[in-house]
Amino acid sequence: MARRLKGKKESLLVKEMFEFYYLLGEKRTLALVAKHFDKAKVSVDHWSAKYNWAERIERRTVEAYKAIREKMEEDKEEGVERIKKRYQNIINILLKNFEKKLKEEFGKIVEINNIHDFQELAKLDLFLRGEATGREEQTIVFEDYDAREEKKEGKKEKDATDESKEDKKLLKFPQEHQAI
């Protein structure tokens, strides 16, 4: 948060010093500002603290990065749209050439003769427009925790019963091998 300034407003000279300080970038030091403006380092330190130079630098830097990031996102989106339009234009030209060639060679344009052809054409149209070409449904089933635990317990009991049946099967001998 910005501190409230006591006393006078920032003078034009001090504002100019701040701007110089900001423009120094990574080489930024208050000593360089003092030297450049031929002022005592103590005075520059005082003005820096009084007018929150460090906080103002940080705020400006964050704002600059935000602006750069937003511009890059805009450029990226515009670039993607430009590329899509370019590809669509190329496809339209190719389709017109294909249609022309079909008319010349076969005397007619390709017709849609069945629903499958129509579906494929519709999907292609949606795809080229950037829309979804299919629909995927997901079903989420919520089970009661207690019911799930009961199922687990029932399964364990069933597994135990099945194991004992298997054991009994293994213990059974064919009649011809049974003891007298």
N, C-alpha and C positions, 0 to 999 in steps of 0.2 A: 504494500500500500504506500502511496505517496505521502510523505510527511507534509504537514502544512508549513508554508514558508512564513517565517517571522520577519517582520521589517519590510524593507524595500523589495520590489520585484527584481528579477534578474536583469542586470544591465545588458545593453547591447554587446559590450565587450565580453562579458561573461558568457553570453549566449554564443558569441563567435568562438570563444575558447572551447566551449562544450562541443560545438560542431567540429572543430579541429580535432579534439580528443576522440570523437566518434569516428572520424574519417581515418584516424591512425590505424584502425583495425587491430591486427594481432600485435603490432608494435606499440600499442597504446600504453602510455605511462603519463602520470601527472608531471613528472620531471620534464618530459619532452614539451608538454604544453607550456610550462613555466619558462623554459629556455626559448621556445619559439616566440612567445609574447613578451619576453624580457620582464617577467614578473617573479616575485619571490615564490619558491615552492610552497612555503607555508600558506601564502594567500590562495594559491591554486587548490591546495588541500582543503582549505576552509570553504571555498566556493563549491568544490566538488561535493563535500559533505552537506553543505547548506542546501544545495539545489539538486541533490540526489542523482548525481551523474551516473553512478553505477547502475542504479535501478532503471534510469531512463535508457541507458545503453542496452540493458537486458530486454526491456520492453520493446525497443526499436528493433532489436535483432530478431526477437520472436515474431514481431509483425512482418518483418522483411521475409523471414523464412516461410511464414504462412502465405504471404502474397506469391512467393516463388512457387511454392507447392501447388497453390490453386491454379496458377498460370500453367504449370506443367500438366496438371490434370485436364484443364481446358484444352490445351494443345493436343494431349493424348486423345481425348474424346473426339476433337475435330479431325485429327489424323485418321482415327479409326473410321469415322463417318466418310471422310474423303476416299479412303481406300475402298470401303463398301460401295460407294457410288461409282467409283472407277470400275470395280469388278462388275457391277450391275450393267454399266454402260458397255463394257466389253462383251458380256453375255448377251445383251440385247443385240449388239452388232452381229455376233456369231449366230444368234438365232435367226436374225433377218437374212444373213447369208445362207444359212442352212435351209430356210424356207424358200428362198429364191432358187437354190440349187434343186430342191425337191420338185418345185413347180416345173423347172426346166427339164429335169430328167424323167419325172413321172407324170407330169401334167396335173398334179393335184397336191394338196398339202396333206400332211399326216393327220389322220383323224383319230379321235378317241373312240375305240370300239368296245371297251369294257370298263367295269368299275375299277379294276386294278390300275389301268392306265390313268384314269381320272385321279385316283388316290395318289399315285406317284407324282403326277403333275401338281396336285394341290400341295403335297409335301415339299416339293421343290420350290413352289411359290412362297410358302411359309418360311422355308429355310433361307431363301434369298432376302426376305424381309426381316430376318433376324428373329422370327417368332419360333415358338416351340413346334416341333414337327410331330410330336407324339405326346401321349399323356401317360404318366406313370402314377399309379395309385398305390398308396401305402396304407395298410391297415394296422392300427396300433391296438393291441388287446391289453386291457388292464385286468389283472387277476387280483383277487383278494389274497392277502398274505397268508391268512389262516387256511384258506382253501388250498393254496399251493403247498403249505406244510402238510396238510392232511393227505394230499396226493403223494407227496414224498414218502410219508409214513406208510401209506397203503402200498406203494411200490416196493418199499423195503420188505414189508411183510410178504408180499407176493413173491419177490425174489427169493426170500428165505424159504417159502413153501416150495417154489420151483426147484431150488437147490436140493431140498430134502427128497423131492420126487426123483430128481436125477440120481441122488445117492441110492435110493431104493431100486431104481432101474439097474444101476451098476451091480447091486448086490444080488439081483435075481439071476439065477442060472437057468439055462435051458433045462427042461425036464430030464433029458437024458443024462445030464451031468450032476443032477441033484443027489445028495447023499441018501442012502437007504435008511 
